[in-house]
Amino acid sequence: MRYLSLIILIVPVMVFAQWSAPIQVTDSAGDELNVNVGIYDYPSDHLIAWDETEAGNTDIYARPIDLETGELGDVMRVTHSPAVDQKPSIITEVSFCFGLFYQSDANGMNAIYYAEYDGQSFSEPWLTVYSDIDLYDPKARTYGASIAFATVIFRSDSAALAHPYDMGRPLEGETIYVDASGDEPVLFYEGFWGPYVYYDISVLRNAWETEIDGQNEIRFEYCKLVLGGEMVTGLIANSGYDYHHPAQGWDGLYIEREDNGTFDIISTVFDPYAGTWSDPQEVFTSFGNERHPVADRLDNLAFEVDWSGNTDIAYWHPGLTEAELVSNDPGEDRNPCIVRTMSTVYLFWESNRDGNWNIYYAYRDAVGVEPEPGPEIPQEFTVSVHPNPGNAQFSIDLELPVADIAEITIYNTAGRLVDTINQSWLNAGKHAFRWQPEHQPSGIYFIRIATSQSQKTAKLVYLK
């Protein structure tokens, strides 16, 4: 357990700290909503996507951005149908494809569509997942080991669902039917659908908002990835509140808690060995409401607040002593989206400042990545293995330009995890690890080094 297990914090006030002034991304006559951002070319080239409603029609749009320079590319219209196309989600860090999923009622019922991006333009979208009932809220995820596969999670009114693509990517013209029926309401769904490694075990981890006997609850699901592993489900401990909108951090959940019309954010930590969650604790003590948390795997947390009488965007991280106000416009700001590069945190959101909703963003230095005085800090993320080939022990040398969580795992050619060497926070600089494959057969192995922003794979040859 890392960050959330240390949260015993009271945040009475909010400050602006080091956030930039908000920067406008869109400026049309319509309403731009549901912003999503994904990395296209590491480290700075990203793609912004949103849905725009104008004259009664809703379509998907996208725009490249270089986060390092702030340069914005041309706006691209992804869909052109008379249907309601909305809620785009960009698939990133995948070896086989880059594109976005979205929800559309083009065939009379809401289903999941996909459009592929080649760096210049989008393909014609196609229906990729459908059912005989409505499907909502697609979220792009990845699944895999040394090679990542495209996965989409989504929900119906009564089931939380996921579809990993067998060939690593959605195939044009391939349409998948899913049985989306379930036993209880699903109002909001969040999950890491894929291996989430805790030292010596891997876990699938999902959470969604449901309603049981008139009370909103958060149901969780996990599976230890062993042969014949069983999915286990349960409810987060609740003392009579309504729980909403779960957001997954490093090793736990942030949850919106409702108590007699007031809202705050609580956290609970997951123990992968016991398969249990800690009792929820309040993260902030304030005089207003905090709603709709979103988080990333490094516990960067964004949410909506109404402390100034209207809705603004705020930010928090376990490395801060108090939450930070990112926007403070008299208009309404909502629906934040987090992007983190090696050294900077960006928040994108939708804002109504002149009667129309437009997309804005702001940025600050990432918390906890400032290098301390000491040895020279590497300028690039590099990995080397020696000796290679080898017959007894391999040295794995890693250079990190900034501090980050680094996961180092070993896979055989069948894609099976054979060893986990590290999954912990590493300071910027040079690091050395050793691997002794004495109980493994001779052959080719792959070392996968993954940080929050990038991953590298190195091949080694073991000869007994």
C-alpha positions in Angstrom: 0.0 0.0 0.0 1.3 3.5 -0.9 -0.5 6.8 -0.8 -4.1 6.2 0.2 -3.0 4.2 3.3 -1.4 7.4 4.6 -4.4 9.7 4.1 -5.3 11.2 7.5 -5.7 14.8 6.3 -7.8 17.9 7.0 -7.9 20.5 4.3 -9.7 23.6 5.6 -8.9 25.9 2.7 -7.9 25.8 -0.9 -5.1 27.7 -2.6 -4.2 28.4 -6.2 -0.5 27.5 -5.7 1.4 27.0 -9.0 -1.4 26.5 -11.4 -1.3 28.4 -14.8 -4.1 30.6 -15.9 -6.8 28.6 -17.7 -6.2 28.2 -21.4 -9.1 27.9 -23.9 -9.0 24.9 -26.3 -12.4 25.3 -28.1 -14.4 28.3 -29.2 -17.4 27.2 -31.2 -21.1 28.2 -31.1 -22.0 24.8 -29.8 -21.5 23.1 -26.4 -18.3 21.1 -26.1 -18.6 18.4 -23.4 -17.0 15.2 -22.1 -13.4 16.0 -22.7 -10.9 13.2 -22.8 -7.1 13.4 -23.5 -4.6 10.7 -24.5 -0.9 10.5 -25.4 -0.2 9.8 -29.0 3.6 10.2 -29.3 5.6 10.2 -26.1 6.4 12.4 -24.3 4.4 15.6 -25.3 2.1 14.9 -28.3 -1.4 14.3 -27.1 -4.9 14.2 -28.6 -7.9 16.0 -27.1 -11.4 14.6 -27.9 -14.8 15.9 -26.9 -18.4 15.8 -28.1 -20.1 19.0 -29.5 -23.8 19.7 -29.7 -24.9 22.4 -32.1 -28.3 22.9 -33.8 -29.6 19.7 -32.2 -26.8 17.5 -33.5 -24.0 15.9 -31.4 -20.7 14.7 -33.0 -17.2 13.8 -31.9 -14.3 16.2 -32.5 -10.6 16.0 -31.7 -7.6 18.2 -31.7 -3.8 17.5 -31.3 -1.8 19.3 -28.7 1.8 19.5 -27.9 1.8 19.8 -24.1 5.4 20.9 -24.0 4.9 24.0 -26.2 1.1 24.4 -25.8 0.7 24.4 -29.6 -2.7 23.3 -30.8 -3.3 21.5 -34.1 -6.4 21.8 -36.3 -9.8 20.7 -35.1 -10.9 17.4 -36.7 -14.5 16.2 -37.0 -14.5 12.5 -36.3 -18.2 11.7 -36.8 -20.8 13.2 -39.3 -24.0 11.3 -38.5 -27.4 12.6 -37.5 -27.1 10.3 -34.4 -26.1 11.4 -30.9 -22.3 10.6 -30.8 -20.9 11.3 -27.3 -18.4 10.5 -24.5 -15.2 9.8 -26.5 -12.4 7.8 -24.8 -8.9 7.6 -26.3 -7.0 4.3 -26.3 -3.3 5.0 -25.7 -0.1 3.1 -24.9 -1.1 0.2 -27.1 1.3 -1.5 -29.5 -1.3 -2.2 -32.1 -3.5 0.8 -32.5 -4.4 4.4 -31.6 -7.9 5.8 -31.7 -11.1 6.5 -29.7 -14.2 4.7 -28.6 -17.5 6.6 -28.2 -21.2 6.0 -27.5 -23.7 6.4 -30.3 -27.4 5.7 -31.0 -26.8 5.5 -34.7 -28.7 2.2 -35.0 -31.5 3.3 -32.7 -29.9 1.9 -29.6 -26.8 3.1 -27.7 -23.8 1.0 -28.6 -20.0 1.4 -28.7 -18.2 2.7 -31.9 -14.5 3.1 -32.7 -12.5 5.3 -35.0 -8.8 4.8 -35.6 -6.2 7.6 -35.8 -3.1 7.5 -38.0 -1.5 10.7 -36.8 -3.1 12.8 -39.4 -6.8 11.9 -39.6 -9.4 9.5 -38.3 -10.8 6.5 -40.2 -14.5 6.2 -40.9 -16.0 5.0 -37.5 -17.5 1.5 -37.2 -19.8 -0.3 -34.7 -17.5 -2.4 -32.5 -19.6 -3.6 -29.5 -23.4 -3.8 -29.3 -26.2 -5.6 -27.5 -30.0 -5.8 -27.5 -30.1 -3.2 -24.8 -28.4 0.2 -24.5 -24.6 0.3 -23.8 -23.1 3.5 -22.2 -19.9 5.3 -21.1 -17.1 3.5 -23.0 -13.6 3.9 -21.3 -10.5 2.8 -23.1 -8.2 0.5 -21.2 -5.2 -1.7 -22.0 -4.5 -5.3 -21.1 -1.3 -7.3 -21.5 2.2 -7.8 -20.5 5.1 -6.9 -22.8 2.6 -6.1 -25.4 -0.5 -4.1 -24.6 -3.9 -5.0 -26.0 -6.9 -2.6 -26.6 -9.8 -3.1 -24.2 -13.0 -1.2 -23.7 -15.0 -1.1 -20.5 -18.6 0.0 -20.5 -22.0 -0.5 -18.8 -25.6 -1.2 -19.4 -28.3 -0.2 -17.0 -27.8 -3.5 -15.1 -24.2 -4.8 -15.8 -20.6 -3.6 -15.8 -18.8 -5.0 -18.8 -15.4 -5.2 -20.5 -14.3 -6.5 -23.9 -10.6 -7.2 -24.7 -9.8 -7.5 -28.4 -8.3 -10.9 -29.3 -6.0 -9.4 -32.0 -4.9 -6.6 -29.8 -7.1 -4.0 -31.6 -10.6 -3.4 -32.9 -10.7 -4.7 -36.4 -12.6 -2.7 -39.0 -15.8 -4.4 -39.9 -15.7 -6.7 -36.9 -18.7 -6.2 -34.6 -19.1 -8.0 -31.3 -22.4 -8.8 -29.6 -22.4 -9.0 -25.8 -25.1 -10.1 -23.4 -25.5 -6.9 -21.3 -28.2 -8.2 -18.9 -27.5 -8.1 -15.2 -29.0 -8.4 -11.7 -28.8 -4.8 -10.3 -28.5 -1.2 -11.5 -25.1 0.0 -12.7 -25.0 3.8 -12.6 -21.3 4.5 -13.0 -18.4 2.2 -13.8 -14.6 2.5 -13.3 -11.9 -0.1 -13.5 -8.4 -1.2 -14.4 -9.3 -4.1 -16.6 -5.9 -5.8 -16.8 -3.0 -7.0 -14.7 -2.4 -4.7 -11.8 0.8 -6.1 -10.1 1.5 -5.9 -6.4 4.9 -7.4 -6.0 4.2 -11.1 -6.3 0.5 -11.2 -7.4 -1.6 -9.6 -10.1 -5.1 -8.4 -9.7 -8.0 -7.4 -11.9 -9.8 -4.5 -10.1 -13.2 -2.9 -10.9 -15.7 -0.8 -9.1 -19.1 0.6 -10.0 -22.0 2.5 -8.4 -25.2 0.6 -7.9 -28.5 1.0 -5.9 -29.6 -1.5 -3.4 -32.8 -1.1 -1.4 -33.0 2.6 -2.2 -29.3 3.3 -1.2 -26.4 4.0 -3.6 -23.5 1.7 -2.9 -20.1 0.9 -4.5 -19.6 -2.6 -5.6 -16.1 -3.9 -6.2 -14.8 -6.9 -8.1 -11.3 -8.4 -8.1 -9.5 -11.5 -9.3 -6.1 -12.7 -8.5 -4.5 -13.8 -11.8 -3.7 -17.4 -11.1 -4.8 -20.4 -13.0 -8.6 -20.8 -12.4 -8.7 -17.5 -10.6 -12.2 -16.6 -9.4 -13.8 -13.2 -9.6 -14.9 -12.0 -6.2 -17.4 -9.2 -5.6 -18.6 -7.3 -2.6 -19.6 -3.9 -1.3 -17.5 -1.1 0.1 -18.3 -0.6 3.8 -21.1 1.9 4.3 -22.7 3.4 7.4 -25.9 4.6 5.8 -24.7 7.1 3.3 -25.2 7.3 -0.5 -21.9 6.5 -2.4 -21.4 7.8 -5.9 -18.8 8.0 -8.7 -15.8 5.8 -7.7 -12.4 6.8 -9.0 -9.4 4.5 -8.9 -6.1 5.7 -7.5 -2.8 3.9 -6.9 -4.1 1.2 -4.5 -7.6 2.3 -3.6 -10.8 4.2 -4.4 -11.9 7.8 -4.0 -15.7 8.0 -3.6 -18.2 10.8 -3.5 -20.2 10.4 -0.3 -23.7 12.0 0.0 -25.1 12.8 3.5 -28.5 14.7 3.6 -27.8 16.7 0.5 -24.1 17.5 1.2 -21.2 15.9 -0.6 -17.6 15.1 0.3 -14.8 12.7 -0.9 -13.7 9.7 1.0 -11.0 7.1 0.3 -10.6 3.4 0.9 -7.5 1.2 0.4 -7.4 -2.2 -1.3 -5.4 -5.1 0.3 -4.6 -7.4 -2.7 -3.5 -10.3 -0.4 -6.6 -10.3 1.7 -8.9 -9.1 -1.1 -10.5 -6.5 1.2 -10.9 -2.8 1.4 -10.2 -0.6 4.4 -13.0 1.4 6.2 -13.6 4.6 4.2 -12.0 7.8 5.6 -12.8 11.4 4.8 -10.2 13.1 2.7 -11.3 16.7 3.0 -13.0 18.7 5.7 -14.6 21.8 4.2 -17.6 24.2 4.3 -18.9 23.2 0.8 -19.4 20.2 -1.4 -16.8 18.2 -3.3 -18.1 16.0 -6.1 -17.2 13.8 -9.1 -13.7 12.7 -8.2 -11.3 11.5 -11.0 -7.9 10.1 -10.3 -4.9 8.5 -12.0 -2.6 5.7 -10.9 -0.3 8.2 -9.1 -3.1 9.5 -7.0 -3.4 12.8 -8.7 -7.0 13.7 -7.8 -9.3 16.3 -9.4 -12.9 17.1 -8.4 -15.6 19.7 -8.5 -16.2 22.2 -5.6 -18.8 24.8 -4.9 -16.9 26.8 -2.2 -17.3 30.1 -4.0 -21.0 29.7 -4.8 -20.5 28.2 -8.2 -18.8 25.0 -9.4 -15.0 25.2 -9.8 -12.3 22.6 -10.4 -9.9 21.6 -7.6 -6.8 19.4 -7.3 -5.2 17.3 -4.6 -2.3 14.9 -4.2 -1.0 13.0 -1.1 2.2 15.1 -1.4 0.3 18.4 -0.8 -0.8 19.8 2.6 -3.9 21.3 1.2 -6.1 21.1 -1.9 -5.6 23.6 -4.7 -8.2 25.6 -6.6 -7.5 25.3 -10.4 -10.4 27.4 -11.7 -12.3 30.2 -10.1 -14.4 31.7 -12.9 -17.9 33.1 -12.1 -19.2 30.6 -14.7 -19.6 26.9 -14.1 -16.6 24.5 -14.4 -17.1 20.7 -14.3 -16.1 17.3 -15.5 -12.2 17.4 -15.0 -9.8 15.1 -16.9 -6.3 14.4 -15.6 -3.1 14.1 -17.8 0.3 13.7 -16.3 3.6 13.8 -18.2 7.0 13.1 -16.6 7.1 16.5 -14.9 3.8 18.2 -15.2 0.1 17.6 -14.3 -2.6 19.0 -16.7 -6.2 19.3 -15.9 -8.8 19.7 -18.7 -12.4 20.5 -18.1 -15.6 22.0 -19.6 -16.6 25.6 -18.7 -19.6 27.7 -19.3 -18.4 31.3 -19.3 -20.5 33.0 -21.9 -23.6 30.8 -22.3 -21.8 28.0 -24.2 -19.7 25.1 -22.8 -16.1 25.2 -24.0 -12.9 23.2 -23.1 -10.2 24.7 -21.0 -7.0 23.4 -19.4 -4.4 24.5 -16.8 -1.1 22.9 -15.6 1.4 22.8 -12.7 4.6 21.0 -11.8 3.9 17.4 -10.9 4.1 16.8 -7.1 7.0 14.9 -5.9 9.1 14.8 -9.1 11.5 17.7 -8.4 15.0 16.2 -8.4 17.0 16.6 -5.2 20.6 17.9 -5.4 22.9 15.1 -6.0 24.3 13.1 -8.9 23.6 14.1 -12.5 20.0 13.3 -13.5 19.5 11.3 -16.8 17.8 13.2 -19.6 16.0 10.1 -21.0 14.3 7.0 -19.9 16.7 4.2 -20.8 17.1 0.5 -20.1 20.0 -1.9 -20.7 20.6 -5.6 -19.9 24.0 -7.3 -19.5 25.4 -9.8 -20.1 23.1 -10.7 -22.9 23.2 -13.6 -23.7 24.0 -14.8 -20.2 24.0 -18.0 -18.2 23.6 -17.2 -14.5 22.7 -13.6 -13.6 21.5 -10.6 -15.5 22.0 -6.9 -14.6 19.1 -4.6 -15.5 20.2 -1.0 -15.5 17.5 1.7 -15.5 17.8 5.4 -15.9 14.8 7.7 -14.9 14.8 11.4 -15.7 12.1 12.0 -13.0 10.8 10.1 -10.0 8.0 7.7 -10.8 6.5 4.4 -10.0 8.4 1.7 -12.0 7.1 -1.8 -12.5 9.8 -4.3 -13.7 8.5 -7.7 -14.8 9.8 -10.7 -16.7 7.8 -12.7 -19.3 8.5 -15.7 -21.4 7.7 -16.0 -25.1 4.2 -17.3 -24.3 3.5 -14.0 -22.5 3.4 -15.7 -19.1 4.6 -13.6 -16.1 7.6 -15.5 -14.6 9.0 -12.9 -12.2 8.3 -9.5 -10.7 11.5 -7.6 -9.9 10.1 -4.2 -8.7 7.0 -2.2 -8.3 7.7 0.8 -6.2 8.5 4.5 -6.3 12.0 5.2 -7.7 13.8 8.5 -7.5 15.1 10.2 -10.6 18.6 8.8 -11.5 20.3 5.5 -12.1 19.1 2.2 -10.7 20.4 -1.4 -10.9 18.5 -4.6 -10.5 19.5 -8.3 -10.7 17.7 -11.3 -12.1 18.7 -14.8 -11.5 16.7 -17.2 -13.7 18.1 -20.4 -12.1 14.7 -22.1 -12.0 13.7 -21.1 -15.5 14.5 -23.1 -18.7 16.9 -21.7 -21.4 15.3 -19.4 -23.9 14.2 -15.9 -24.8 12.6 -13.7 -22.1 11.3 -10.2 -22.2 11.8 -7.5 -19.5 9.0 -5.0 -19.3 9.7 -1.7 -17.5 6.6 0.4 -17.1 6.2 3.8 -15.5 3.1 5.9 -15.3 3.9 7.6 -18.6 5.8 5.1 -20.7 7.0 1.6 -21.0 10.0 -0.2 -22.6 10.7 -3.8 -23.4 14.1 -5.4 -23.6 14.9 -9.0 -24.8 17.4 -11.2 -23.1 18.7 -14.7 -23.9 19.2 -17.2 -21.1 21.6 -20.1 -21.8 22.1 -22.7 -19.1 
